[in-house]
């Protein structure tokens, strides 16, 4: 079949309401949450994660993308849906009011309790390389070698890690080899 050129547009968003196969586990990946990829529509993401973990604990519904507890997201509107300390952020950042999509996630901060380094639902999520909440700086360095950078501010007692050439980053409870990962998030985010 040959199509004449002339303005055919395709929509790359999934047209199904859930993934083809039910999720069995969920990993924190550079592309999303396992098979639930950044860019998917909210109904797909929420349905698939809910099939695995049950109903979300909180849903901000669509709110203005202005400074709030989740940061400042791109676009006009954002929505945060969470299962314990797993929070999935959706945005509408185009002129199309129906262009709502999975933008980023964070894992390890419970917004309802204002607490970091927690996993109140016991989800036990990890990256493809096995890094999760409670992993140590030693674990990060053993996994990523010289690609991981530990940074921070001694005055504020805030510590972070970044992985070179990876959109994964996070927070730590200190700079020492036995300091623990308290948050893992995907960038760009709503910083």
MIBAMI-632084 format. One record per residue: residue in three letters; z, x, y of N, C-alpha, C, O in turn. Coordinates in steps of 0.02 Angstrom, whole numbers, padded with zeros to 5 digits, always signed. Each point is the difference from the previous one (the first is absolute). Layout:
MIBAMI-632084
ALAZXYZXYZXYZXY...
***
This chain:
MIBAMI-632084
UNK+00000+00043-00058+00000-00043+00058+00000+00045+00061+00040+00047+00005UNK-00084-00062+00041-00004+00038+00062+00019-00047+00057-00026-00055+00006UNK+00073+00078+00036+00020-00039+00058-00032+00030+00062+00001+00061+00009UNK-00028-00103+00032-00027+00025+00063+00057+00016+00046+00050-00036+00002UNK-00056+00090+00036+00053+00016+00047-00002-00048+00057-00052-00028+00018UNK+00110+00017+00011-00001-00045+00057+00066-00034+00012+00001-00059+00017UNK+00054+00093-00026+00063-00027+00023+00041-00035-00052+00044-00040+00018UNK-00054+00053-00082+00045-00028-00050+00066+00036+00005+00003+00062-00005UNK+00049-00099+00013+00067+00030+00004+00038-00016-00063-00007-00054-00028UNK+00046+00101+00005+00041-00012-00059+00073+00001+00020+00019+00036+00046UNK+00020-00074-00081+00072-00001+00011+00031+00035-00059-00005-00023-00056UNK+00038+00079+00069+00028+00040-00055+00069-00025-00022+00030+00029-00045UNK-00005-00082+00076+00065-00025-00020-00006-00036-00067-00050-00032-00013UNK+00101+00038-00030-00001-00034-00064-00006-00075+00009+00028-00028+00047UNK-00063-00005-00092-00007-00072+00004+00044-00036-00049+00003-00061+00001UNK+00032+00097-00046+00045-00032-00047+00068-00007+00031+00016+00033+00049UNK+00024-00076-00079+00068-00010+00027+00050+00048-00030+00053+00010+00028UNK-00070+00021-00085+00043+00051-00029-00043+00052-00033-00061-00008-00005UNK+00092+00062-00018-00037+00052-00034-00026-00027-00066+00025-00050-00026UNK-00076+00083-00002-00029-00021-00064+00051+00002-00056+00003-00045-00042UNK+00037+00098+00040+00052+00006-00051+00068-00001+00034+00008+00029+00054UNK+00042-00062-00085+00066-00002+00031+00029+00071+00007-00011+00043-00043UNK+00047-00032+00097+00033+00064+00009+00055+00008-00051+00037-00048-00015UNK-00031+00107-00013+00054+00015-00047+00053+00042+00035+00060-00011-00008UNK-00084+00059+00048+00044+00042+00040-00032+00008+00068-00058-00018+00011UNK+00096+00047+00034-00026+00011+00067+00018+00071+00020+00057+00021-00006UNK-00107+00018+00028+00011+00067+00024-00013+00005+00074-00041-00038+00027UNK+00076+00083+00006-00012+00014+00071-00057+00050+00003+00009+00059-00015UNK-00068-00081+00034-00058+00044+00000-00026+00013+00071+00024-00031+00048UNK-00071+00075-00043-00031+00016+00064-00049-00054+00022-00022-00001+00057UNK+00005-00045-00102-00048-00054+00014+00034-00068+00005-00033-00049+00019UNK+00096+00045-00034+00035-00064+00000+00058+00000-00049+00037+00049-00006UNK-00030-00104-00029+00053-00008-00049-00033-00011-00069-00013-00057-00019UNK+00001+00110-00017-00035-00005-00063-00069-00027+00011-00040+00028+00038UNK+00024-00084-00072-00066-00031+00006-00005-00046+00061-00054-00028+00013UNK+00108+00020+00024+00000-00042+00061-00016+00047+00058+00044+00037+00023UNK-00105-00039+00000-00025+00049+00048+00006-00021+00072-00005-00059+00017UNK+00016+00109+00027-00002-00012+00072-00067-00034+00015-00052+00020-00026UNK+00054-00070+00069-00060-00038+00018-00004-00067-00034-00038-00044+00022UNK+00076+00033-00076-00001-00064-00035+00032-00054+00044+00042+00015+00042UNK-00063-00078-00050+00029-00054+00039+00073-00015-00022+00018+00013-00057UNK+00022-00039+00103+00070-00013-00015+00012-00043-00061+00046+00015-00039UNK-00085-00068+00028+00014-00044-00057-00007+00037-00066+00038-00013-00047UNK-00086+00059+00042-00009+00040-00061+00060+00046-00011+00028+00002-00054UNK-00010+00034+00106+00055+00049-00005+00065-00035-00017+00035+00020-00046UNK-00018-00072+00083+00064-00036-00011+00002-00031-00070+00051+00004-00034UNK-00107-00034+00012-00002-00032-00066+00010+00052-00055+00038-00011-00047UNK-00072+00068+00053+00005+00050-00053+00068+00034-00002+00026+00012-00055UNK+00002+00004+00112+00067+00030-00001+00052-00051-00022+00047+00017-00036UNK-00055-00080+00057+00047-00053-00021-00004-00012-00075+00051-00017-00031UNK-00110+00024+00002-00006-00009-00073+00041+00052-00037+00023-00013-00056UNK-00015+00071+00086+00038+00053-00031+00074-00003+00017+00042+00010-00044UNK-00024-00024+00107+00069+00004+00023+00031-00066+00021+00058-00001+00020UNK-00094-00053-00024+00026-00064+00023-00014-00011+00074-00033+00041+00032UNK+00059-00094-00006-00011-00017+00070+00028+00053+00047+00050+00032-00016UNK-00082-00022+00074+00026+00048+00048+00068-00022+00027+00016-00059+00001UNK+00023+00109+00020+00066-00014+00030-00006-00018+00073+00043-00036+00026UNK-00095+00060+00007-00010-00017+00070-00074+00002+00018-00039+00036-00030UNK+00023-00075+00080-00069-00004+00025+00004-00014+00074+00026-00052+00021UNK-00050+00098+00019+00004-00009+00073-00048-00053+00025+00004-00022+00058UNK-00051+00000-00102-00056-00042+00021-00040+00040+00052+00017+00057+00014UNK-00069-00085+00013-00042+00036+00048+00035+00001+00068+00016-00052+00029UNK-00004+00112-00004+00032+00009+00065-00043+00047+00043-00043+00035-00026UNK+00056-00035+00091-00037+00044+00045+00013+00073-00018+00057+00019-00016UNK-00109+00021+00019+00007+00072-00014+00026+00036+00062-00036+00035+00035UNK+00099-00045-00023+00034+00034+00055+00061+00032-00030+00017-00014-00057UNK+00017+00057+00093+00058+00034-00029+00049-00050-00032+00022-00047+00032UNK-00007+00060-00096+00048-00041-00037+00032+00044-00053-00011+00061+00001UNK+00050-00088-00045+00036+00042-00049-00047+00037-00046+00021+00049-00032UNK-00083-00070+00027-00049+00034-00044-00041+00052+00037-00042+00033-00030UNK+00052-00026+00095-00039+00046+00041-00049-00039+00043+00012-00058+00015UNK-00066+00091+00004-00053-00033+00037-00064+00010-00039-00027+00055-00004UNK+00002-00108-00024-00060+00003-00043-00062-00006+00043+00003-00027+00056UNK-00060+00052-00081-00062-00008+00037-00022-00073+00001+00019-00039-00044UNK-00059+00021+00092-00026-00068+00003+00044-00048+00036+00050+00019+00032UNK-00068-00082-00037+00037-00053+00035+00058-00028-00040+00051-00018+00029UNK-00059+00013-00096+00050-00032-00041+00016+00043-00061-00042+00039-00023UNK+00104-00046-00002+00021+00035-00060+00047-00046-00040+00027-00048+00026UNK-00020+00066-00089+00044-00038-00044+00032+00050-00049-00034+00042-00028UNK+00100-00048+00018+00036+00043-00046+00030-00044-00055+00035-00049+00013UNK-00050+00066-00076+00025-00037-00057+00037+00051-00044-00027+00054-00014UNK+00088-00070-00007+00040+00048-00036+00034-00025-00063+00021-00058-00004UNK-00018+00103-00044+00037-00009-00062+00053+00055-00001-00015+00057-00018UNK+00076-00074+00039+00051+00052+00007-00022+00049+00053-00014-00019+00057UNK+00010+00083-00075-00020+00051+00049-00074+00019-00005-00021+00048+00031UNK-00018-00086-00069-00073+00007+00001-00026-00049+00052+00006-00061-00008UNK-00036+00087+00061-00026-00042+00054-00075+00013+00006-00022+00057+00007UNK-00016-00110-00010-00073+00003+00006-00018-00029+00068+00022-00055+00018UNK-00062+00092+00020-00020-00021+00067-00073-00020+00001-00043+00036-00027UNK+00029-00093+00056-00068-00025+00010-00014-00001+00074+00045-00010+00041UNK-00108+00021-00022-00019-00003+00070-00063-00042+00008-00039-00010-00046UNK+00030-00013+00107-00063-00029+00024-00017+00041+00061+00027-00010+00054UNK-00073+00058-00063-00015+00046+00055-00074-00001+00020-00026+00049+00026UNK-00006-00106-00039-00069-00008+00023-00005-00065+00039+00048-00038+00005UNK-00106+00024+00023-00011-00062+00037-00003-00060-00046+00008-00057+00022UNK-00020+00068-00086-00005-00054-00050+00071-00023-00018+00038+00038-00029UNK-00020-00100+00047+00068-00024-00014+00015-00005-00075+00058-00005-00020UNK-00110+00006-00022+00011-00005-00072+00003+00069-00034+00009+00004-00060UNK-00018+00049+00098+00000+00067-00027+00071+00026-00007+00021+00045+00037UNK+00016-00073-00083+00069+00019-00014-00001+00043-00062-00029-00019-00051UNK+00061+00079+00055-00006+00045-00057+00063+00042-00009+00039+00011+00047UNK-00031+00013-00109+00054+00046-00019-00012+00065+00038-00053+00031-00007UNK+00102-00009+00046-00007+00058+00042+00040+00060-00025-00026+00056-00003UNK+00089-00066-00015+00043+00055-00021+00060-00027-00038+00010-00060-00006UNK+00030+00106-00020+00062-00019-00033+00054+00052+00014-00015+00057+00019UNK+00077-00078-00027+00056+00048+00000+00047-00021-00056+00004-00058-00019UNK+00031+00108-00008+00045-00013-00056+00062+00043+00010-00004+00061+00006UNK+00062-00093-00005+00063+00036+00005+00044-00022+00058+00058+00021+00004UNK-00085-00063+00041+00040-00024+00056+00006-00075-00005-00050-00036-00001UNK+00112+00012-00003+00013-00072-00004+00012-00026+00071+00054+00009+00028UNK-00105-00042+00000+00005-00025+00069+00054-00054+00007+00030-00005+00053UNK-00018-00034-00105+00050-00053+00006+00071+00029+00003+00045-00031+00029UNK-00035+00089-00060+00067+00031+00000+00004+00060+00048+00054+00029+00008UNK-00111-00010+00024-00003+00058+00044+00027+00062-00035+00042+00036+00026UNK-00069-00025-00087+00023+00056-00041-00059+00037-00031-00048-00031-00023UNK+00052+00097+00024-00053+00041-00029+00021+00032-00065+00060+00005-00014UNK-00109+00017-00025+00014+00033-00063+00026-00048-00053+00037+00021-00045UNK-00056-00083+00051+00025-00051-00047-00057-00034-00038-00057+00001+00022UNK+00075-00029-00078-00047-00038-00041+00038-00060-00029+00014-00002-00060UNK+00003-00047+00104+00044-00054-00021-00025-00041-00059+00040-00030-00036UNK-00105+00027+00026-00028-00036-00057-00008+00043-00062-00017-00025-00053UNK+00030+00090+00061-00009+00045-00057-00073+00005-00023-00013+00002-00060UNK-00033-00001+00108-00071+00002-00017-00019+00067-00031-00045+00003-00042UNK+00078+00051+00063-00013+00066-00029-00071+00025+00009-00028+00033-00043UNK-00002-00049+00101-00069+00020+00012-00006+00075+00011+00044+00031+00030UNK-00099-00002-00054-00013+00071+00009-00074+00009+00016-00041-00044-00009UNK+00026+00104+00035-00069+00018+00013-00034+00017-00066+00032+00001-00052UNK-00096+00012+00056-00038+00019-00060+00027+00065-00030-00010+00014-00059UNK+00045+00026+00100+00028+00064-00024+00074-00006-00016+00032+00051-00015UNK-00004-00111+00016+00069-00011-00020+00053+00007+00054+00060+00000-00015UNK-00080+00005+00078+00048+00005+00056+00021-00070+00020-00042-00044+00010UNK+00108+00034-00003+00026-00065+00020+00063+00008+00042+00018+00056+00019UNK+00014-00111-00004+00063+00002+00037+00051+00038-00043+00009-00016-00059UNK+00023+00065+00088+00048+00041-00037-00029+00065-00026+00038+00044-00021UNK-00105-00036+00022-00029+00065-00016+00025+00050+00051+00017-00018+00056UNK-00015+00082-00074+00027+00051+00045-00056+00040+00034-00058-00005-00019UNK+00079+00044+00068-00047+00047+00032-00028+00047-00053-00059+00017+00001UNK+00102+00005-00048-00024+00042-00056-00055-00036-00039-00050+00032-00019UNK+00059-00097+00006-00052-00038-00035-00065-00001+00039-00054+00010-00028UNK+00059-00022+00094-00059-00002+00043-00036+00068-00003-00061+00002-00009UNK+00099+00052+00017-00030+00066+00001-00028+00019-00069-00051+00034-00004UNK+00084-00056-00049-00025+00014-00067-00064-00038-00015-00042+00023-00038UNK+00035-00082+00068-00059-00041-00011-00058+00020+00045-00056+00006-00023UNK+00070+00003+00087-00053+00012+00049-00006+00072+00024-00047+00017+00035UNK+00095+00026-00054-00004+00070+00020-00002+00009+00075+00037-00032+00037UNK-00082+00075-00014-00005+00016+00071-00031-00058+00041-00002+00004+00061UNK-00022-00057-00095-00028-00057+00036+00054-00043+00033-00016-00039+00045UNK+00078+00045-00066+00053-00041+00029+00034+00039+00057+00014+00059-00006UNK-00003-00095+00061+00035+00028+00058+00062-00041+00013-00002-00062+00004UNK+00059+00096+00002+00063-00032+00016+00013+00012+00074-00002+00057+00023UNK+00015-00110+00014+00013+00006+00071+00060-00042+00019+00028-00036-00041UNK-00009+00041+00104+00055-00042+00022+00027+00020+00067-00026+00043+00035UNK+00079-00077-00018+00034+00009+00063+00074+00005-00013+00032-00050-00017UNK-00004+00111+00024+00071+00009-00014+00044-00040+00047+00055-00021-00020UNK-00077+00011+00081+00039-00038+00049+00008-00073-00022+00054-00029+00004UNK-00109+00000-00028+00001-00070-00022+00017-00008-00073+00010-00056-00024UNK-00007+00112-00013+00012-00001-00073-00051-00045-00035+00018-00041-00042UNK-00081+00051+00060-00056-00036-00031-00045+00051-00032-00021+00049+00031UNK+00005-00060-00095-00040+00047-00038-00059-00036-00032+00006-00058-00019UNK-00062+00092+00015-00060-00032-00027-00040+00048-00043+00012+00061+00001UNK-00059-00088-00038-00048+00041-00036-00070-00028+00010-00010-00060+00008UNK-00038+00106-00008-00070-00018+00003-00036+00040-00055+00021+00055-00017UNK-00074-00084-00009-00039+00034-00051-00069+00012+00028-00036-00047+00018UNK+00016+00110-00015-00065+00019+00028-00056-00036-00037-00001-00004-00061UNK-00047-00022+00100-00058-00036-00026+00019-00061-00041-00035-00019-00047UNK+00090-00013+00065+00022-00062-00033+00028-00048+00052+00034+00022+00046UNK-00048-00087-00053+00029-00048+00046+00072-00019-00017+00030-00042+00034UNK-00001+00072-00087+00070-00014-00017+00046+00045+00040-00013+00059+00009UNK+00067-00089+00015+00052+00038+00036+00065-00036-00011+00002-00054-00030UNK+00053+00082+00056+00063-00034-00008+00057+00032+00037-00008+00047+00038UNK+00067-00074-00052+00062+00024+00030+00045+00029-00054-00004-00018-00058UNK+00049+00062+00080+00047+00034-00044+00070-00007+00029+00008-00014+00060UNK+00044+00023-00102+00068-00002+00027+00024+00069+00021+00059+00008+00017UNK-00103+00041-00016+00017+00067+00023-00056+00049-00014-00050-00019-00030UNK+00058+00082+00051-00053+00049-00009+00009+00046-00060-00043+00043-00013UNK+00097-00050-00024+00018+00046-00054-00039-00014-00064-00027-00055-00008UNK+00024+00102-00038-00036-00010-00062+00022-00061-00040-00040-00032-00034UNK+00106+00015+00038+00024-00058-00037+00002-00064+00041+00024-00051-00023UNK-00049+00053+00085-00004-00060+00042-00048-00050-00032-00048+00020-00034UNK+00061-00084+00045-00037-00052-00036-00049-00038+00044+00010-00008+00060UNK-00063-00016-00091-00049-00043+00032+00033-00068+00011+00028-00029-00046UNK-00031+00003+00108+00029-00065+00016-00053-00052+00019+00014-00060+00003UNK-00077+00083+00009-00053-00046+00019-00067+00033-00017-00010+00060+00012UNK-00035-00100-00039-00069+00021-00011-00044-00052+00033+00010-00060-00009UNK-00059+00083+00049-00044-00047+00032-00071+00027+00002-00012+00060-00009UNK-00034-00106+00020-00070+00017+00004-00020+00001+00074+00018-00045+00038UNK-00055+00096-00019-00025+00003+00069-00075-00013-00001-00033+00014-00050UNK+00004-00040+00105+00036-00017+00061+00048-00057-00011-00008-00040-00047UNK+00058+00036+00090+00050-00053-00006+00012-00031+00068-00040+00008+00046UNK+00094-00045-00041+00015-00034+00063+00054+00038+00038+00046-00031+00027UNK-00050+00097-00025+00051+00043+00029+00019-00014+00070+00042+00034+00029
***
